[in-house]
Amino acid sequence: MSVQQWCDRALAAERAGNLDDARKIIAEAMAAYPDEAPLLNTAGNLAMHAGEQAEAARLFGRAAELSPGSPEFAMNQAIALSSIKQHREAIQSLEPYEEAGRGDSRYCSIRGTAERGAGHLERARQWYDTALSLAPRHAKALHGRARVAIERGEPDARQRFDRALAVNNGDADLWLGRAQSLDVEGDKRGAREIAEALVQQAPYWDEGLRFLAQLRLAEGEEDFTSHYGKAARKVPQDPNIPAEWVSVLAGLDFAEQAANVAADARERFPAIAHFGLLEAINAGFAGDDDRAERVFATLEYDIPDRYLHETRHRIRRGELDKAEALLEKVLRHDPWSISGWALQGILWRMTDDERSAWLHEQAGLVTLLPLVDEGTILSEAIPLLHRLHDNSPLPLGQSLRGGRGELSCNRCSKGIASDRMVPSSTSGRSVT
């Protein structure tokens, strides 16, 4: 068979719902034709559809190397790289085609997404605007531009989300963005209605659940996370919902409630030892060391994160020899662990170990430096920061109005699985 016939056969298998068969076909084709860019590109698309973005990026990159005159494969590589948050690498794959790409709305949109992911919001704005000047109804460019507007504190963010929704009314993230923009404008009722609808329709979606928690907290509701319980009852097989629930509560120092949610999840998901760790961690933060001890005593979870948190537990109980032994395991696994060295410093101070001075008191370790041009810089920066603050939504993971700090917290390691997403469609020839 020719290269095109192999591609057609693989794509036909995928359209019939047989992704595994399609990938076997394309693997057989690549064994016969190892250096054919179209085969590698098709294999990359199939890998993307299978959720293997890193492998897809590798395949697209190889296709781009074999066909440097075609920007199509480089654009697909950039999409795959951005999907795994390698945004700077995505930009690098696109840069050789920049001059010609300015006349291609797809290139401009992909470039805008990569620039936004890399934190280059002004460049992202420019690329999205170029894409929309070429194709005013380009759905992804409209979406990305609306996101940039809200992230930059632009006053027309809501109108941009409305324009994007007029083209793609079924995108949950666009509705979330619209709710955020309404919240910025002070329309709390409108934002709440959208957030509740999102949670009703997609009870498994972390972003929607978290944003509704944010709105409820800002309104001063005491039980501002009760919708997580309703979501968990709707999708009882999903462990991510209680994991996120624990994260929200723990991040705002509702440690006892977080421990109780984790304990309930531990009973419902006995095969997931992580919930036992979450219960022990939060029981300790709540001051119930005896409860934490009972959980740690029966916890079968041989990972460095467990040893790190149990080290902290042992320090609280004054069991310094046990803490030192556990911490040794942590630092053996990751000698650069910041949390591990922080606990090591505490242990050395508690035991009058002379190495504490080496770790904390070296000359020049901390230096106070003057801010150059302080008067000029601050007088310009302060009004800009006020404007950005006034025209930006509350961060999804924080409660600035309530003054309670962050909703999310690294101590909880909230995610159980990472392969779930709000459904979206892809085209046949390319991955976006």
C-alpha positions as a printed NumPy array, in Angstrom:
array([[  0.   ,   0.   ,   0.   ],
       [  1.036,   3.6  ,  -0.541],
       [  1.593,   5.993,   2.336],
       [ -1.759,   7.649,   1.638],
       [ -3.543,   4.292,   1.607],
       [ -2.047,   3.438,   5.001],
       [ -3.195,   6.789,   6.384],
       [ -6.689,   6.328,   4.944],
       [ -6.933,   2.833,   6.418],
       [ -5.887,   4.021,   9.897],
       [ -8.271,   6.984,   9.827],
       [-11.128,   4.733,   8.688],
       [-10.51 ,   2.472,  11.685],
       [-10.562,   5.481,  14.021],
       [-13.796,   6.804,  12.513],
       [-15.304,   3.375,  13.144],
       [-14.428,   3.764,  16.828],
       [-11.402,   1.461,  16.816],
       [ -8.599,   3.745,  17.99 ],
       [ -6.379,   0.863,  19.108],
       [ -6.704,  -0.802,  15.708],
       [ -5.962,   2.516,  14.009],
       [ -2.747,   2.882,  15.999],
       [ -1.699,  -0.682,  15.189],
       [ -2.243,   0.019,  11.505],
       [ -0.189,   3.183,  11.576],
       [  2.578,   1.435,  13.539],
       [  2.724,  -1.232,  10.845],
       [  2.845,   1.484,   8.209],
       [  5.722,   3.287,   9.956],
       [  7.661,   0.022,  10.089],
       [  7.411,  -0.115,   6.302],
       [  7.92 ,   3.639,   5.797],
       [  9.878,   4.936,   8.835],
       [ 10.693,   8.377,   7.395],
       [  7.384,   9.497,   5.916],
       [  6.168,  12.73 ,   7.49 ],
       [  2.449,  12.167,   6.683],
       [  2.51 ,   8.823,   8.515],
       [  4.201,  10.38 ,  11.531],
       [  1.656,  13.205,  11.51 ],
       [ -1.243,  10.746,  11.414],
       [  0.377,   8.767,  14.216],
       [  0.671,  11.996,  16.194],
       [ -3.008,  12.751,  15.735],
       [ -3.94 ,   9.268,  16.921],
       [ -1.668,   9.64 ,  19.951],
       [ -3.365,  12.941,  20.799],
       [ -6.773,  11.314,  20.568],
       [ -5.503,   8.579,  22.907],
       [ -4.411,  11.203,  25.443],
       [ -0.687,  10.625,  24.9  ],
       [  0.319,  14.222,  24.257],
       [  4.037,  13.792,  24.916],
       [  4.258,  10.966,  22.4  ],
       [  2.218,  13.033,  19.966],
       [  4.652,  15.937,  20.325],
       [  7.547,  13.608,  19.57 ],
       [  5.85 ,  12.233,  16.449],
       [  4.834,  15.676,  15.18 ],
       [  8.356,  16.94 ,  15.845],
       [  9.844,  14.121,  13.8  ],
       [  7.408,  14.894,  10.972],
       [  8.42 ,  18.55 ,  11.094],
       [ 12.098,  17.593,  10.881],
       [ 11.442,  15.473,   7.789],
       [  9.364,  18.163,   6.132],
       [ 10.821,  21.545,   7.18 ],
       [  8.991,  23.338,   4.394],
       [  5.571,  22.485,   5.826],
       [  4.346,  24.474,   8.847],
       [  1.429,  22.062,   9.386],
       [  3.473,  19.523,  11.322],
       [  5.184,  22.195,  13.437],
       [  1.798,  23.678,  14.323],
       [  0.552,  20.27 ,  15.415],
       [  3.708,  19.818,  17.471],
       [  3.095,  23.184,  19.142],
       [ -0.461,  22.189,  20.025],
       [  0.758,  18.956,  21.612],
       [  3.528,  20.757,  23.511],
       [  1.141,  23.415,  24.822],
       [ -1.245,  20.697,  25.989],
       [  1.498,  19.399,  28.331],
       [  2.456,  22.942,  29.377],
       [  5.712,  23.025,  27.423],
       [  4.779,  26.423,  26.046],
       [  8.267,  27.773,  25.458],
       [  9.14 ,  24.681,  23.451],
       [  5.921,  25.213,  21.484],
       [  7.005,  28.762,  20.65 ],
       [ 10.387,  27.487,  19.505],
       [  8.753,  25.006,  17.128],
       [  6.663,  27.817,  15.608],
       [  9.303,  30.547,  15.308],
       [ 10.848,  29.319,  12.017],
       [  7.471,  29.819,  10.311],
       [  6.65 ,  33.184,  11.877],
       [  6.849,  35.336,   8.75 ],
       [  4.543,  33.144,   6.675],
       [  2.427,  32.337,   9.713],
       [  1.246,  35.93 ,  10.099],
       [ -1.06 ,  35.306,   7.164],
       [ -2.467,  32.053,   8.595],
       [ -5.198,  32.396,  11.228],
       [ -4.541,  28.901,  12.551],
       [ -0.842,  29.603,  13.06 ],
       [ -1.634,  32.903,  14.792],
       [ -4.134,  31.275,  17.133],
       [ -1.758,  28.441,  18.055],
       [  1.037,  30.955,  18.598],
       [ -1.241,  33.043,  20.785],
       [ -2.026,  29.999,  22.925],
       [  1.651,  29.179,  23.347],
       [  2.542,  32.77 ,  24.222],
       [ -0.297,  32.957,  26.734],
       [  0.814,  29.696,  28.335],
       [  4.347,  31.079,  28.627],
       [  2.992,  34.141,  30.435],
       [  3.542,  36.533,  27.532],
       [  0.11 ,  38.128,  27.636],
       [  0.888,  41.118,  25.43 ],
       [  2.355,  38.896,  22.72 ],
       [ -0.61 ,  36.559,  23.07 ],
       [ -2.968,  39.511,  22.594],
       [ -1.167,  40.523,  19.416],
       [ -1.218,  37.035,  17.914],
       [ -4.893,  36.457,  18.756],
       [ -5.796,  39.852,  17.316],
       [ -3.935,  38.979,  14.124],
       [ -5.77 ,  35.659,  13.925],
       [ -9.122,  37.411,  14.337],
       [ -8.263,  40.018,  11.732],
       [ -7.834,  37.118,   9.3  ],
       [-10.765,  35.014,  10.548],
       [-13.16 ,  36.966,  12.808],
       [-15.096,  33.832,  13.8  ],
       [-12.068,  31.664,  14.62 ],
       [-13.389,  29.852,  17.699],
       [-10.09 ,  29.14 ,  19.438],
       [ -8.748,  32.626,  18.815],
       [-11.946,  34.163,  20.174],
       [-11.669,  31.944,  23.243],
       [ -8.   ,  32.673,  23.805],
       [ -8.464,  36.406,  23.279],
       [-11.292,  36.489,  25.824],
       [ -9.094,  34.698,  28.349],
       [ -6.258,  37.146,  27.736],
       [ -8.695,  40.029,  28.244],
       [ -9.724,  38.805,  31.668],
       [ -6.146,  37.964,  32.637],
       [ -4.953,  41.432,  31.603],
       [ -7.846,  43.166,  33.34 ],
       [ -9.277,  44.584,  30.12 ],
       [-12.676,  46.284,  30.582],
       [-14.335,  44.519,  27.622],
       [-13.72 ,  40.958,  28.838],
       [-17.419,  40.096,  29.123],
       [-18.145,  41.286,  25.594],
       [-15.287,  39.148,  24.31 ],
       [-16.675,  36.075,  26.044],
       [-20.081,  36.861,  24.535],
       [-18.542,  36.973,  21.051],
       [-16.761,  33.689,  21.647],
       [-19.94 ,  32.053,  22.94 ],
       [-21.831,  33.22 ,  19.849],
       [-19.493,  30.975,  17.844],
       [-19.103,  28.101,  20.329],
       [-22.009,  28.063,  22.758],
       [-21.197,  24.641,  24.202],
       [-17.755,  25.379,  25.659],
       [-17.871,  25.134,  29.447],
       [-14.694,  27.151,  29.943],
       [-16.185,  30.037,  27.974],
       [-19.233,  30.034,  30.236],
       [-16.905,  29.948,  33.236],
       [-15.031,  32.937,  31.832],
       [-18.273,  34.793,  31.3  ],
       [-19.219,  34.103,  34.912],
       [-15.853,  35.426,  36.06 ],
       [-16.287,  38.569,  33.986],
       [-19.751,  39.112,  35.463],
       [-18.268,  38.736,  38.937],
       [-15.695,  41.417,  38.073],
       [-18.504,  43.742,  36.95 ],
       [-20.337,  43.183,  40.217],
       [-23.125,  41.011,  38.803],
       [-22.887,  38.367,  41.485],
       [-26.305,  36.909,  40.744],
       [-25.454,  36.409,  37.061],
       [-22.116,  34.831,  37.934],
       [-23.761,  32.551,  40.486],
       [-26.44 ,  31.392,  38.046],
       [-23.836,  30.364,  35.486],
       [-21.639,  28.663,  38.09 ],
       [-24.552,  26.658,  39.447],
       [-25.595,  25.625,  35.936],
       [-22.056,  24.453,  35.184],
       [-21.914,  22.391,  38.362],
       [-25.346,  20.938,  37.601],
       [-24.351,  19.912,  34.083],
       [-20.749,  18.884,  34.807],
       [-20.529,  17.811,  38.466],
       [-17.12 ,  16.241,  37.813],
       [-15.484,  19.467,  36.573],
       [-13.047,  20.828,  39.15 ],
       [-12.923,  24.368,  37.783],
       [-16.684,  24.817,  37.971],
       [-16.887,  23.35 ,  41.473],
       [-14.065,  25.56 ,  42.69 ],
       [-15.45 ,  28.743,  41.193],
       [-18.841,  28.16 ,  42.797],
       [-17.076,  27.6  ,  46.12 ],
       [-15.274,  30.905,  45.593],
       [-18.513,  32.769,  44.955],
       [-20.219,  31.211,  47.948],
       [-17.287,  31.985,  50.213],
       [-17.208,  35.583,  49.021],
       [-20.894,  35.836,  49.973],
       [-20.076,  34.642,  53.484],
       [-21.847,  31.271,  53.308],
       [-20.7  ,  29.067,  56.149],
       [-21.126,  25.757,  54.307],
       [-19.672,  27.101,  51.079],
       [-18.549,  23.655,  49.819],
       [-21.767,  21.681,  50.25 ],
       [-22.176,  21.459,  46.464],
       [-19.162,  19.125,  46.414],
       [-21.207,  16.622,  48.4  ],
       [-24.054,  16.868,  45.901],
       [-21.615,  16.413,  43.029],
       [-20.064,  13.376,  44.71 ],
       [-23.505,  11.79 ,  45.056],
       [-24.182,  12.405,  41.369],
       [-20.89 ,  10.855,  40.287],
       [-20.134,   8.416,  43.129],
       [-17.454,   6.587,  41.146],
       [-15.257,   9.67 ,  40.733],
       [-12.555,  10.025,  43.427],
       [-11.403,  13.389,  42.081],
       [-14.44 ,  15.176,  43.509],
       [-13.724,  14.381,  47.184],
       [ -9.999,  14.967,  46.554],
       [-10.75 ,  18.468,  45.284],
       [-13.203,  18.987,  48.152],
       [-10.467,  18.165,  50.659],
       [ -8.124,  20.567,  48.896],
       [-10.589,  23.442,  49.069],
       [-11.293,  22.956,  52.765],
       [ -7.68 ,  22.364,  53.749],
       [ -6.442,  25.375,  51.823],
       [ -8.673,  27.617,  53.913],
       [ -7.637,  25.951,  57.171],
       [-10.875,  24.001,  57.639],
       [ -8.657,  21.069,  58.529],
       [-11.135,  19.098,  60.629],
       [-13.791,  19.213,  57.908],
       [-11.147,  18.236,  55.344],
       [-10.131,  15.249,  57.452],
       [-13.772,  14.132,  57.715],
       [-14.286,  14.357,  53.941],
       [-11.081,  12.375,  53.419],
       [-12.2  ,   9.748,  55.924],
       [-15.509,   9.308,  54.121],
       [-13.689,   9.018,  50.782],
       [-11.313,   6.512,  52.334],
       [-14.248,   4.26 ,  53.123],
       [-15.785,   4.641,  49.666],
       [-12.479,   4.192,  47.815],
       [-10.526,   1.677,  49.933],
       [ -8.093,   0.974,  47.088],
       [ -6.913,   4.606,  47.038],
       [ -4.461,   4.948,  49.914],
       [ -4.072,   8.65 ,  49.173],
       [ -7.289,   9.422,  51.047],
       [ -5.797,   7.897,  54.186],
       [ -2.841,  10.231,  53.847],
       [ -5.178,  13.199,  53.398],
       [ -7.078,  12.249,  56.545],
       [ -3.887,  11.926,  58.56 ],
       [ -2.451,  15.205,  57.264],
       [ -5.559,  17.22 ,  58.006],
       [ -6.236,  15.552,  61.332],
       [ -2.742,  16.642,  62.358],
       [ -3.286,  20.194,  61.156],
       [ -6.548,  20.239,  63.116],
       [ -4.601,  19.364,  66.251],
       [ -5.91 ,  15.795,  66.542],
       [ -2.563,  14.017,  66.672],
       [ -4.092,  10.848,  68.101],
       [ -6.386,  10.493,  65.092],
       [ -3.469,  11.145,  62.739],
       [ -1.425,   8.513,  64.598],
       [ -4.16 ,   5.896,  64.156],
       [ -4.282,   6.528,  60.424],
       [ -0.513,   6.557,  59.938],
       [ -0.24 ,   3.298,  61.918],
       [ -2.42 ,   1.443,  59.422],
       [ -1.533,   3.348,  56.255],
       [  0.038,   1.217,  53.532],
       [  1.405,   3.914,  51.277],
       [  5.103,   3.663,  50.503],
       [  5.775,   7.015,  48.795],
       [  8.038,   9.963,  49.718],
       [  5.056,  12.284,  50.225],
       [  3.79 ,  10.045,  53.014],
       [  7.189,  10.115,  54.729],
       [  7.382,  13.894,  54.412],
       [  4.035,  14.435,  56.119],
       [  4.649,  11.763,  58.722],
       [  7.95 ,  13.486,  59.533],
       [  5.989,  16.613,  60.386],
       [  3.605,  14.496,  62.48 ],
       [  6.501,  12.914,  64.405],
       [  8.029,  16.333,  65.082],
       [  4.716,  17.526,  66.536],
       [  4.67 ,  14.488,  68.826],
       [  8.278,  15.044,  69.862],
       [  9.414,  11.737,  68.336],
       [ 12.557,  13.221,  66.829],
       [ 14.448,   9.975,  66.179],
       [ 11.53 ,   8.613,  64.155],
       [ 11.223,  11.93 ,  62.346],
       [ 14.912,  11.856,  61.406],
       [ 14.622,   8.321,  59.998],
       [ 11.597,   9.245,  57.895],
       [ 13.214,  12.442,  56.661],
       [ 16.27 ,  10.494,  55.556],
       [ 14.023,   8.57 ,  53.154],
       [ 12.574,  11.818,  51.795],
       [ 15.949,  13.408,  51.092],
       [ 17.404,  10.193,  49.699],
       [ 14.605,  10.183,  47.135],
       [ 14.811,  13.931,  46.419],
       [ 17.951,  15.662,  47.723],
       [ 16.555,  19.   ,  46.503],
       [ 13.247,  18.774,  48.364],
       [ 12.558,  22.254,  49.751],
       [  9.968,  20.933,  52.208],
       [ 12.35 ,  18.192,  53.268],
       [ 15.165,  20.637,  53.993],
       [ 12.761,  22.929,  55.85 ],
       [ 11.899,  20.058,  58.18 ],
       [ 15.572,  19.127,  58.427],
       [ 16.293,  22.651,  59.617],
       [ 13.609,  22.359,  62.285],
       [ 15.003,  19.035,  63.49 ],
       [ 18.558,  20.362,  63.659],
       [ 17.447,  23.384,  65.691],
       [ 15.416,  21.205,  68.045],
       [ 18.391,  18.907,  68.637],
       [ 21.011,  21.712,  68.827],
       [ 22.796,  20.259,  65.824],
       [ 25.594,  22.578,  64.651],
       [ 24.552,  21.997,  61.043],
       [ 21.586,  24.271,  61.7  ],
       [ 23.932,  27.251,  61.476],
       [ 25.31 ,  25.949,  58.166],
       [ 21.795,  25.679,  56.761],
       [ 20.305,  28.924,  58.066],
       [ 23.016,  31.33 ,  59.144],
       [ 25.633,  31.474,  56.387],
       [ 26.911,  34.987,  55.738],
       [ 25.289,  36.509,  52.686],
       [ 22.494,  33.932,  52.555],
       [ 19.94 ,  36.735,  52.801],
       [ 20.673,  40.254,  51.598],
       [ 18.526,  43.385,  51.695],
       [ 18.938,  45.403,  48.501],
       [ 17.51 ,  48.848,  47.712],
       [ 14.888,  49.133,  44.968],
       [ 16.426,  51.186,  42.185],
       [ 14.294,  54.208,  41.188],
       [ 11.792,  53.369,  43.913],
       [  9.97 ,  56.71 ,  43.715],
       [  9.412,  56.548,  39.968],
       [  8.601,  52.858,  39.747],
       [  6.101,  52.707,  42.608],
       [  4.227,  55.844,  41.562],
       [  3.591,  54.215,  38.156],
       [  3.087,  50.657,  39.349],
       [  0.543,  51.281,  42.107],
       [ -2.204,  52.79 ,  39.879],
       [ -1.644,  50.03 ,  37.31 ],
       [ -1.982,  47.34 ,  39.969],
       [ -5.176,  48.937,  41.258],
       [ -6.627,  48.962,  37.727],
       [ -5.681,  45.328,  37.127],
       [ -7.152,  44.349,  40.475],
       [-10.414,  46.182,  39.805],
       [-10.8  ,  44.633,  36.337],
       [ -9.799,  41.07 ,  37.168],
       [-11.792,  38.18 ,  38.605],
       [-10.928,  36.728,  41.968],
       [ -8.326,  34.029,  41.357],
       [-10.044,  30.657,  41.229],
       [ -8.012,  29.36 ,  44.129],
       [ -8.164,  32.355,  46.433],
       [-10.547,  34.365,  48.538],
       [ -9.266,  37.92 ,  48.575],
       [-12.562,  39.392,  49.72 ],
       [-12.966,  37.006,  52.598],
       [ -9.346,  37.343,  53.607],
       [ -9.032,  33.637,  54.236],
       [ -6.15 ,  32.958,  51.849],
       [ -5.896,  30.283,  49.196],
       [ -8.515,  27.681,  48.43 ],
       [ -6.035,  25.204,  46.995],
       [ -2.998,  23.906,  48.805],
       [ -0.001,  21.77 ,  47.896],
       [ -0.184,  19.937,  51.193],
       [ -3.233,  18.037,  49.918],
       [ -1.879,  16.785,  46.583],
       [ -5.464,  17.064,  45.448],
       [ -5.478,  15.208,  42.139],
       [ -6.18 ,  11.486,  42.023],
       [ -6.331,  11.141,  38.252],
       [ -5.323,  13.49 ,  35.47 ],
       [ -6.972,  11.985,  32.413],
       [-10.374,  13.64 ,  32.741],
       [-11.3  ,  16.763,  30.829],
       [-14.301,  18.63 ,  29.528],
       [-15.017,  16.983,  26.144],
       [-13.932,  18.797,  23.012],
       [-13.787,  17.903,  19.345],
       [-10.82 ,  17.676,  16.984],
       [-10.679,  17.692,  13.244],
       [ -9.477,  14.812,  11.132],
       [ -6.419,  16.317,   9.462],
       [ -4.986,  18.241,  12.356],
       [ -5.337,  18.157,  16.109],
       [ -7.124,  21.488,  16.45 ]])
